[in-house]
Structures are given as C-alpha cells and as structure tokens.
Amino acid sequence: CTQTLVSGTKITEEYINYLDIPKETVGAMTNLVTDVNKIKDMLVSYDSKIPQNGFFFSENLMTEDEMPNSVYSNIQDGYTIYDLHIDADAVYGNTIMPGATIDIYMSTEQDDLLVFGRFISQIQVLAVKDSNGQPVFQNIDEGRVPAMIIFDVPEEYYILLKKAEYLRTYDSTLIPVPTNESLKDEPGELEISSESLKDWINKVTVWEES
C-alpha cells in the first residue's frame, strides 16, 4: 500500500504497490490478497485501516454493498443497530435472511427454575453476516457460515438486549425465531412481548448512563 488508507477509502491503482516476495514468506498468510483484480475498486472495511507499506488482507476489504452505510442507510431516528451473535443452527437452515421478520425468545434461570418465553416481537432483519463481517447471502457459493444477525431497535430495546446478553450467571440465552410476519399485507409492529422478562432483567441489572 503506497499510503495509509482509512475506513471507506476506495482503493485505486495509485494506492497499490508491487513487490516480489518469496512464496514461503507469505505462504502461511491465507488471508493475504495478492490478486490486483480483487483489490482495485474495493473499499477499506469499517473499523479498519491499512497502513502505508502494509499488505492487503481479506478482512480489510469490502465492496460498496458490504459497507454498513449501504445496509443501514434507512435506520429510523432513535433506533440503534444490534448484532445478535449466533451459531449456524440459529438461522434455521438459512431461512433467516435480510428482510425477514424474527421474534427474539429468551431462556434464563429464575429462582432455580428455567424460564422460557418470547421477549421481543416483529424485528426486521437488516443483514446476516459471518464471523468476518461478510454478508452470508451475497455469495452462496462461498459457503459463508452465519455468525450474527443484524437489526435495529429503539434504544430502550437495545439496552434490554445488551443486559440480557450479559446475564451469563443466569444462563441467559437469546434465541431468534423466524416468523411469516413479513409476508402479511400489514405486518405487526415491533414490541416487547414479555413485560415480566423486561421487569426481571431491569431488576437484576443496572445501566450506567454516559
């Protein structure tokens, strides 16, 4: 790289250096991108930077469609992005995809009893990404494994979800479940489904305002 590039910079020919490096030197770097055609016109990924004289690695490169601004350009005022980390089984055979509607269920322990219930309903999925932040459904042939479901919720809901996420001592788990709500002519509105779960989470946690 001819100079330091910050997040969102479009990589053009002027930013690319050409070096002769022994194959054994870079053989272990499986994420190193050496094909110029896979570098030119890419963007430096969000929360990333490529230093001057640095190499181009796959996790530092994104297309314009992959950048958050293209996915999140229509976020409502007062809403916050939430990324729900999941395992591959949580997407129900890839039936949870961008544009789908999901409910979030929660399982936890209260007074030595297992509690399970629907927590938040009618969440619209913005993106499903793998552990490298790449969209799972952009290139099915690559077999990307889902690792996070991304959606937006009001700040109150975001705080509740974050609190629930940190309740490890209560074995709390957030579970996304697909619905057919997005297929209806008039889908339901985003809402808290369980006031009892909400009250319990607020009871056993605190949230420090910045």
Backbone as CSV, one residue per row, in Angstrom:
resi,resn,N_x,N_y,N_z,CA_x,CA_y,CA_z,C_x,C_y,C_z
1,CYS,0.851,-1.179,0.000,0.000,0.000,0.000,0.897,1.243,0.000
2,THR,0.638,2.203,-0.892,1.522,3.364,-1.029,1.349,4.380,0.079
3,GLN,0.189,4.369,0.765,-0.035,5.298,1.861,-1.096,4.717,2.791
4,THR,-1.198,5.281,3.980,-2.190,4.793,4.938,-3.593,5.094,4.436
5,LEU,-4.452,4.061,4.456,-5.825,4.205,3.981,-6.784,3.951,5.143
6,VAL,-7.759,4.823,5.305,-8.716,4.695,6.398,-10.011,4.069,5.883
7,SER,-10.869,3.702,6.836,-12.136,3.053,6.511,-12.927,3.845,5.478
8,GLY,-13.457,3.146,4.480,-14.280,3.763,3.452,-13.530,4.245,2.230
9,THR,-12.184,4.235,2.287,-11.392,4.689,1.133,-11.505,3.691,-0.016
10,LYS,-11.757,4.211,-1.215,-11.793,3.352,-2.388,-10.370,3.121,-2.874
11,ILE,-10.010,1.866,-3.089,-8.634,1.516,-3.441,-8.466,1.561,-4.964
12,THR,-7.679,2.515,-5.397,-7.397,2.665,-6.818,-5.944,2.292,-7.095
13,GLU,-5.580,2.303,-8.358,-4.241,1.869,-8.779,-3.140,2.630,-8.043
14,GLU,-3.358,3.909,-7.787,-2.309,4.727,-7.159,-1.966,4.277,-5.742
15,TYR,-2.861,3.508,-5.114,-2.618,3.065,-3.738,-1.945,1.687,-3.667
16,ILE,-1.699,1.076,-4.795,-1.198,-0.303,-4.810,0.282,-0.346,-5.168
17,ASN,1.065,-0.966,-4.298,2.482,-1.213,-4.555,2.665,-2.636,-5.058
18,TYR,3.707,-2.862,-5.857,4.002,-4.205,-6.362,5.371,-4.631,-5.837
19,LEU,5.420,-5.791,-5.185,6.651,-6.302,-4.596,6.863,-7.751,-4.988
20,ASP,8.121,-8.145,-5.097,8.459,-9.555,-5.297,8.836,-10.134,-3.943
21,ILE,8.014,-11.066,-3.466,8.232,-11.663,-2.147,8.283,-13.177,-2.311
22,PRO,9.260,-13.846,-1.686,9.337,-15.306,-1.766,8.028,-15.955,-1.311
23,LYS,7.615,-16.962,-2.024,6.344,-17.616,-1.737,6.294,-18.155,-0.317
24,GLU,7.429,-18.690,0.163,7.431,-19.273,1.503,7.238,-18.214,2.589
25,THR,7.508,-16.964,2.254,7.346,-15.884,3.236,5.875,-15.600,3.508
26,VAL,5.064,-15.696,2.477,3.643,-15.357,2.629,2.744,-16.590,2.612
27,GLY,3.339,-17.759,2.521,2.539,-18.974,2.400,1.587,-19.204,3.546
28,ALA,1.996,-18.805,4.753,1.158,-19.033,5.930,0.047,-18.001,6.072
29,MET,0.121,-16.910,5.320,-0.890,-15.857,5.428,-2.017,-16.135,4.444
30,THR,-2.933,-16.989,4.842,-4.012,-17.412,3.944,-4.999,-16.295,3.634
31,ASN,-5.004,-15.246,4.452,-5.929,-14.131,4.226,-5.302,-12.997,3.425
32,LEU,-4.068,-13.203,2.940,-3.390,-12.189,2.133,-3.963,-12.189,0.718
33,VAL,-4.336,-11.010,0.229,-4.895,-10.877,-1.122,-3.780,-10.400,-2.050
34,THR,-3.457,-11.199,-3.055,-2.380,-10.859,-3.984,-2.890,-10.569,-5.393
35,ASP,-4.137,-10.904,-5.662,-4.720,-10.655,-6.980,-5.179,-9.198,-7.056
36,VAL,-4.547,-8.417,-7.920,-4.866,-6.997,-8.039,-6.337,-6.785,-8.387
37,ASN,-6.908,-7.678,-9.160,-8.304,-7.550,-9.554,-9.261,-7.691,-8.372
38,LYS,-8.763,-8.299,-7.286,-9.585,-8.438,-6.084,-9.310,-7.338,-5.065
39,ILE,-8.464,-6.395,-5.455,-8.119,-5.261,-4.582,-8.652,-3.950,-5.143
40,LYS,-8.437,-3.741,-6.448,-8.862,-2.495,-7.081,-10.372,-2.305,-6.966
41,ASP,-10.750,-1.076,-6.665,-12.147,-0.648,-6.543,-12.845,-1.193,-5.298
42,MET,-12.118,-1.894,-4.423,-12.676,-2.290,-3.140,-12.580,-1.117,-2.168
43,LEU,-13.299,-1.200,-1.061,-13.236,-0.182,-0.023,-12.526,-0.748,1.205
44,VAL,-11.841,0.123,1.929,-11.277,-0.300,3.212,-12.440,-0.495,4.175
45,SER,-12.537,-1.656,4.796,-13.699,-2.014,5.606,-13.846,-1.107,6.819
46,TYR,-15.062,-1.096,7.368,-15.336,-0.259,8.527,-14.533,-0.740,9.737
47,ASP,-14.205,0.198,10.625,-13.377,-0.088,11.810,-12.042,-0.696,11.404
48,SER,-11.506,-0.276,10.262,-10.259,-0.855,9.768,-9.370,0.236,9.185
49,LYS,-8.101,-0.103,9.024,-7.136,0.823,8.432,-6.007,-0.001,7.825
50,ILE,-5.536,0.404,6.658,-4.407,-0.271,6.018,-3.215,0.682,6.090
51,PRO,-2.145,0.314,6.803,-1.013,1.236,6.974,-0.175,1.357,5.703
52,GLN,0.563,2.452,5.613,1.478,2.612,4.492,2.482,1.462,4.484
53,ASN,2.757,0.934,3.300,3.641,-0.218,3.098,3.067,-1.515,3.666
54,GLY,1.792,-1.492,4.059,1.147,-2.700,4.554,0.610,-3.553,3.416
55,PHE,0.222,-4.784,3.756,-0.364,-5.696,2.778,-1.891,-5.538,2.774
56,PHE,-2.503,-6.101,1.746,-3.958,-6.115,1.659,-4.458,-7.485,2.139
57,PHE,-5.228,-7.464,3.218,-5.798,-8.693,3.754,-7.307,-8.699,3.525
58,SER,-7.875,-9.891,3.381,-9.284,-10.022,3.017,-10.216,-9.329,4.005
59,GLU,-9.885,-9.361,5.315,-10.773,-8.761,6.302,-10.758,-7.231,6.255
60,ASN,-9.793,-6.662,5.526,-9.702,-5.200,5.407,-10.382,-4.668,4.149
61,LEU,-10.953,-5.561,3.353,-11.530,-5.158,2.072,-13.021,-5.462,2.027
62,MET,-13.796,-4.531,1.487,-15.234,-4.723,1.320,-15.696,-4.064,0.031
63,THR,-16.777,-4.586,-0.520,-17.420,-3.905,-1.642,-18.303,-2.800,-1.082
64,GLU,-18.773,-1.942,-1.960,-19.658,-0.860,-1.518,-20.931,-1.409,-0.899
65,ASP,-21.452,-2.520,-1.446,-22.683,-3.105,-0.919,-22.482,-3.698,0.471
66,GLU,-21.249,-4.084,0.791,-20.976,-4.695,2.085,-20.763,-3.680,3.196
67,MET,-20.485,-2.447,2.833,-20.240,-1.437,3.854,-21.517,-1.150,4.639
68,PRO,-21.379,-0.915,5.952,-22.561,-0.692,6.784,-23.470,0.413,6.288
69,ASN,-22.906,1.500,5.745,-23.738,2.621,5.327,-24.750,2.220,4.266
70,SER,-24.401,1.235,3.421,-25.331,0.821,2.380,-26.453,-0.032,2.947
71,VAL,-26.157,-0.763,4.011,-27.162,-1.629,4.630,-28.037,-0.830,5.590
72,TYR,-27.452,0.137,6.265,-28.129,0.815,7.352,-28.546,2.243,7.001
73,SER,-28.645,2.546,5.733,-28.897,3.934,5.332,-30.291,4.418,5.719
74,ASN,-31.227,3.501,5.980,-32.599,3.905,6.288,-32.976,3.655,7.743
75,ILE,-31.990,3.646,8.636,-32.269,3.444,10.044,-33.130,4.594,10.572
76,GLN,-34.169,4.244,11.320,-35.061,5.272,11.854,-34.377,6.078,12.952
77,ASP,-34.790,7.321,13.094,-34.287,8.156,14.177,-34.630,7.515,15.515
78,GLY,-33.667,7.503,16.422,-33.899,6.928,17.742,-33.682,5.434,17.804
79,TYR,-33.338,4.822,16.679,-33.074,3.388,16.640,-31.562,3.141,16.673
80,THR,-31.178,1.970,17.157,-29.773,1.605,17.297,-29.531,0.233,16.701
81,ILE,-28.383,0.061,16.055,-28.024,-1.223,15.460,-27.651,-2.228,16.557
82,TYR,-28.179,-3.427,16.437,-27.833,-4.503,17.367,-27.373,-5.703,16.554
83,ASP,-26.241,-6.304,16.945,-25.785,-7.523,16.274,-25.892,-8.687,17.260
84,LEU,-26.801,-9.593,16.945,-27.055,-10.766,17.780,-26.150,-11.897,17.319
85,HIS,-25.193,-12.273,18.153,-24.261,-13.334,17.795,-24.938,-14.693,17.967
86,ILE,-24.764,-15.538,16.968,-25.490,-16.799,16.917,-24.547,-17.913,16.463
87,ASP,-25.039,-19.155,16.514,-24.346,-20.227,15.820,-25.128,-20.539,14.546
88,ALA,-24.561,-21.350,13.692,-25.155,-21.578,12.366,-26.555,-22.172,12.457
89,ASP,-26.821,-22.984,13.478,-28.134,-23.617,13.601,-29.237,-22.612,13.890
90,ALA,-28.868,-21.433,14.394,-29.865,-20.453,14.812,-30.588,-19.790,13.650
91,VAL,-30.125,-19.989,12.421,-30.792,-19.363,11.273,-31.738,-20.324,10.569
92,TYR,-31.976,-21.472,11.181,-32.979,-22.406,10.685,-32.787,-22.739,9.207
93,GLY,-31.594,-23.241,8.898,-31.309,-23.620,7.522,-31.334,-22.437,6.574
94,ASN,-30.820,-21.294,7.050,-30.745,-20.065,6.246,-32.115,-19.509,5.859
95,THR,-33.128,-19.774,6.692,-34.425,-19.152,6.443,-34.490,-17.752,7.042
96,ILE,-33.557,-17.428,7.948,-33.460,-16.061,8.452,-32.470,-15.315,7.565
97,MET,-32.973,-14.371,6.821,-32.152,-13.628,5.869,-32.581,-12.172,5.875
98,PRO,-31.820,-11.283,5.235,-32.204,-9.870,5.208,-33.630,-9.674,4.715
99,GLY,-34.385,-8.862,5.436,-35.776,-8.613,5.087,-36.763,-9.488,5.833
100,ALA,-36.266,-10.546,6.470,-37.134,-11.443,7.221,-37.556,-10.800,8.539
101,THR,-38.634,-11.321,9.106,-39.099,-10.883,10.423,-38.826,-11.994,11.427
102,ILE,-38.278,-11.635,12.570,-37.997,-12.618,13.615,-38.563,-12.140,14.948
103,ASP,-38.803,-13.113,15.828,-39.061,-12.843,17.231,-37.831,-13.291,18.009
104,ILE,-37.540,-12.600,19.094,-36.451,-12.998,19.974,-37.044,-13.650,21.217
105,TYR,-36.718,-14.914,21.429,-37.099,-15.619,22.645,-35.921,-15.586,23.621
106,MET,-36.239,-15.762,24.888,-35.196,-15.737,25.909,-35.389,-16.902,26.857
107,SER,-34.306,-17.598,27.158,-34.323,-18.614,28.205,-33.370,-18.175,29.301
108,THR,-33.767,-18.396,30.539,-32.948,-17.978,31.665,-33.358,-18.767,32.901
109,GLU,-32.640,-18.565,33.985,-32.971,-19.202,35.252,-33.407,-18.155,36.255
110,GLN,-34.542,-18.419,36.898,-35.032,-17.555,37.960,-35.452,-18.420,39.142
111,ASP,-34.819,-18.202,40.291,-35.156,-18.962,41.499,-35.083,-20.461,41.248
112,ASP,-34.003,-20.872,40.581,-33.739,-22.286,40.286,-34.755,-22.903,39.332
113,LEU,-35.504,-22.062,38.635,-36.448,-22.551,37.638,-36.032,-22.059,36.260
114,LEU,-36.219,-22.893,35.238,-35.948,-22.482,33.866,-37.131,-21.688,33.346
115,VAL,-36.855,-20.490,32.874,-37.893,-19.625,32.318,-37.625,-19.444,30.829
116,PHE,-38.674,-19.633,30.019,-38.526,-19.508,28.572,-39.745,-18.779,28.031
117,GLY,-39.502,-17.757,27.211,-40.635,-17.036,26.658,-40.236,-16.096,25.544
118,ARG,-41.224,-15.633,24.804,-40.967,-14.657,23.740,-40.692,-13.309,24.386
119,PHE,-39.606,-12.684,23.970,-39.128,-11.461,24.612,-39.465,-10.219,23.795
120,ILE,-39.035,-10.193,22.524,-39.306,-9.063,21.632,-39.837,-9.593,20.302
121,SER,-40.880,-8.962,19.785,-41.532,-9.434,18.563,-41.373,-8.456,17.409
122,GLN,-41.511,-8.999,16.206,-41.579,-8.227,14.962,-40.306,-7.437,14.666
123,ILE,-39.167,-8.095,14.759,-37.885,-7.474,14.444,-37.557,-7.707,12.972
124,GLN,-37.193,-6.655,12.271,-36.844,-6.760,10.861,-35.325,-6.950,10.713
125,VAL,-34.930,-8.015,10.040,-33.508,-8.338,9.867,-32.911,-7.463,8.767
126,LEU,-31.798,-6.817,9.091,-31.097,-5.993,8.106,-30.027,-6.772,7.362
127,ALA,-29.329,-7.641,8.084,-28.226,-8.388,7.475,-27.929,-9.626,8.298
128,VAL,-27.368,-10.625,7.631,-26.845,-11.817,8.294,-25.401,-11.952,7.837
129,LYS,-24.455,-11.946,8.792,-23.044,-11.925,8.431,-22.284,-13.063,9.093
130,ASP,-21.121,-13.368,8.505,-20.273,-14.401,9.087,-19.336,-13.771,10.107
131,SER,-18.433,-14.564,10.654,-17.553,-14.078,11.729,-16.571,-13.009,11.254
132,ASN,-16.397,-12.876,9.939,-15.526,-11.834,9.388,-16.298,-10.583,8.968
133,GLY,-17.589,-10.565,9.262,-18.397,-9.413,8.892,-18.846,-9.404,7.445
134,GLN,-18.717,-10.536,6.756,-19.124,-10.620,5.354,-20.574,-11.094,5.249
135,PRO,-21.379,-10.490,4.362,-22.769,-10.920,4.198,-22.861,-12.372,3.746
136,VAL,-23.635,-13.155,4.477,-23.732,-14.593,4.205,-24.386,-14.873,2.859
137,PHE,-25.379,-14.066,2.487,-26.165,-14.371,1.291,-25.677,-13.648,0.046
138,GLN,-24.566,-12.944,0.156,-24.060,-12.231,-1.015,-23.452,-13.185,-2.032
139,ASN,-22.790,-14.222,-1.538,-22.176,-15.194,-2.440,-22.338,-16.586,-1.826
140,ILE,-23.431,-17.246,-2.169,-23.765,-18.533,-1.588,-22.695,-19.580,-1.891
141,ASP,-22.042,-19.455,-3.042,-21.042,-20.446,-3.438,-19.865,-20.509,-2.473
142,GLU,-19.621,-19.422,-1.737,-18.505,-19.408,-0.795,-18.826,-20.141,0.505
143,GLY,-20.090,-20.479,0.714,-20.470,-21.232,1.894,-20.190,-20.513,3.201
144,ARG,-20.450,-19.221,3.250,-20.206,-18.462,4.469,-21.138,-18.929,5.585
145,VAL,-20.599,-19.044,6.787,-21.345,-19.570,7.934,-21.909,-18.407,8.754
146,PRO,-23.220,-18.364,8.976,-23.809,-17.262,9.745,-23.232,-17.191,11.158
147,ALA,-22.907,-15.975,11.589,-22.386,-15.770,12.943,-23.103,-14.636,13.658
148,MET,-23.806,-13.777,12.920,-24.531,-12.682,13.570,-25.713,-12.245,12.726
149,ILE,-26.788,-11.917,13.408,-27.977,-11.342,12.788,-28.017,-9.874,13.198
150,ILE,-28.148,-8.990,12.222,-28.081,-7.555,12.497,-29.446,-6.918,12.240
151,PHE,-29.897,-6.128,13.204,-31.180,-5.449,13.078,-31.123,-4.143,13.867
152,ASP,-32.154,-3.331,13.748,-32.197,-2.081,14.501,-33.417,-2.069,15.398
153,VAL,-33.251,-1.506,16.591,-34.323,-1.438,17.583,-34.237,-0.092,18.302
154,PRO,-35.318,0.338,18.943,-35.240,1.548,19.762,-34.189,1.382,20.858
155,GLU,-33.643,2.499,21.325,-32.557,2.429,22.305,-32.966,1.661,23.557
156,GLU,-34.217,1.806,23.995,-34.690,1.073,25.178,-34.551,-0.438,24.974
157,TYR,-34.909,-0.906,23.767,-34.821,-2.327,23.475,-33.360,-2.762,23.369
158,TYR,-32.543,-1.888,22.792,-31.112,-2.190,22.680,-30.509,-2.418,24.063
159,ILE,-30.834,-1.546,25.008,-30.300,-1.683,26.360,-30.781,-2.979,27.001
160,LEU,-32.044,-3.315,26.812,-32.576,-4.567,27.366,-31.862,-5.784,26.784
161,LEU,-31.656,-5.766,25.466,-30.967,-6.880,24.819,-29.532,-7.006,25.321
162,LYS,-28.848,-5.876,25.476,-27.476,-5.905,25.988,-27.439,-6.424,27.414
163,LYS,-28.367,-5.992,28.242,-28.441,-6.501,29.599,-28.647,-8.014,29.598
164,ALA,-29.597,-8.472,28.782,-29.878,-9.902,28.703,-28.657,-10.681,28.229
165,GLU,-27.926,-10.091,27.294,-26.727,-10.737,26.744,-25.673,-10.958,27.825
166,TYR,-25.573,-10.037,28.777,-24.531,-10.120,29.798,-24.940,-10.947,31.018
167,LEU,-26.163,-11.467,31.033,-26.626,-12.224,32.198,-26.154,-13.671,32.144
168,ARG,-24.838,-13.849,32.019,-24.290,-15.202,31.903,-24.493,-16.020,33.168
169,THR,-24.463,-15.356,34.328,-24.600,-16.091,35.584,-25.988,-16.707,35.732
170,TYR,-26.934,-16.230,34.934,-28.281,-16.798,34.958,-28.516,-17.715,33.752
171,ASP,-27.415,-18.067,33.064,-27.519,-18.918,31.866,-28.537,-18.371,30.867
172,SER,-28.533,-17.060,30.702,-29.489,-16.445,29.780,-29.051,-16.626,28.334
173,THR,-29.998,-16.906,27.463,-29.734,-17.094,26.043,-30.818,-16.398,25.241
174,LEU,-30.407,-15.685,24.200,-31.343,-15.049,23.276,-31.448,-15.901,22.018
175,ILE,-32.658,-16.213,21.629,-32.882,-17.162,20.532,-33.740,-16.509,19.452
176,PRO,-33.215,-16.331,18.231,-34.026,-15.768,17.147,-34.915,-16.844,16.524
177,VAL,-36.162,-16.499,16.281,-37.113,-17.442,15.683,-37.796,-16.760,14.509
178,PRO,-37.732,-17.356,13.313,-38.364,-16.725,12.139,-39.882,-16.771,12.225
179,THR,-40.531,-15.764,11.651,-41.993,-15.730,11.568,-42.395,-15.478,10.116
180,ASN,-43.678,-15.547,9.847,-44.170,-15.231,8.491,-44.754,-13.831,8.434
181,GLU,-44.416,-13.008,9.429,-45.000,-11.682,9.541,-44.682,-10.813,8.326
182,SER,-43.480,-10.960,7.777,-43.081,-10.107,6.651,-43.892,-10.400,5.392
183,LEU,-44.590,-11.533,5.362,-45.390,-11.894,4.193,-46.790,-11.291,4.239
184,LYS,-47.161,-10.728,5.377,-48.505,-10.173,5.532,-48.590,-8.782,4.904
185,ASP,-49.809,-8.407,4.524,-50.014,-7.085,3.940,-49.752,-5.988,4.966
186,GLU,-50.107,-6.256,6.236,-49.897,-5.286,7.297,-49.171,-5.969,8.464
187,PRO,-47.832,-6.058,8.370,-47.058,-6.701,9.441,-47.243,-5.991,10.772
188,GLY,-47.118,-6.749,11.868,-47.246,-6.167,13.193,-46.084,-5.243,13.511
189,GLU,-46.237,-4.481,14.586,-45.213,-3.526,14.973,-44.266,-4.131,15.994
190,LEU,-43.046,-3.627,15.974,-42.025,-4.043,16.932,-42.518,-3.765,18.343
191,GLU,-42.386,-4.761,19.244,-42.884,-4.573,20.592,-42.237,-5.537,21.572
192,ILE,-42.259,-5.161,22.849,-41.854,-6.053,23.927,-42.976,-7.066,24.129
193,SER,-42.654,-8.355,24.102,-43.677,-9.389,24.233,-43.894,-9.822,25.674
194,SER,-42.883,-9.624,26.518,-42.984,-10.097,27.900,-42.546,-8.992,28.852
195,GLU,-43.524,-8.372,29.496,-43.197,-7.358,30.497,-42.536,-7.982,31.712
196,SER,-42.861,-9.254,32.002,-42.259,-9.914,33.160,-40.762,-10.149,32.940
197,LEU,-40.371,-10.548,31.718,-38.945,-10.701,31.420,-38.252,-9.344,31.464
198,LYS,-38.899,-8.336,30.918,-38.337,-6.982,30.931,-38.100,-6.521,32.370
199,ASP,-39.120,-6.701,33.232,-39.003,-6.257,34.618,-37.911,-7.021,35.350
200,TRP,-37.813,-8.316,35.093,-36.790,-9.128,35.767,-35.387,-8.700,35.347
201,ILE,-35.188,-8.466,34.048,-33.870,-8.033,33.558,-33.470,-6.714,34.216
202,ASN,-34.409,-5.779,34.275,-34.110,-4.485,34.888,-33.859,-4.614,36.393
203,LYS,-34.476,-5.611,37.007,-34.310,-5.809,38.448,-32.920,-6.313,38.795
204,VAL,-32.380,-7.196,37.966,-31.108,-7.830,38.311,-29.912,-7.149,37.644
205,THR,-30.151,-6.049,36.923,-29.067,-5.336,36.261,-29.212,-3.838,36.481
206,VAL,-28.139,-3.126,36.212,-28.175,-1.665,36.189,-27.544,-1.225,34.876
207,TRP,-27.873,-0.020,34.465,-27.295,0.531,33.228,-26.818,1.937,33.515
208,GLU,-25.542,2.138,33.403,-24.971,3.450,33.703,-25.075,4.338,32.480
209,GLU,-25.744,5.463,32.632,-25.868,6.412,31.530,-24.545,7.125,31.291
210,SER,-24.194,7.353,30.009,-22.950,8.052,29.687,-23.152,9.552,29.803
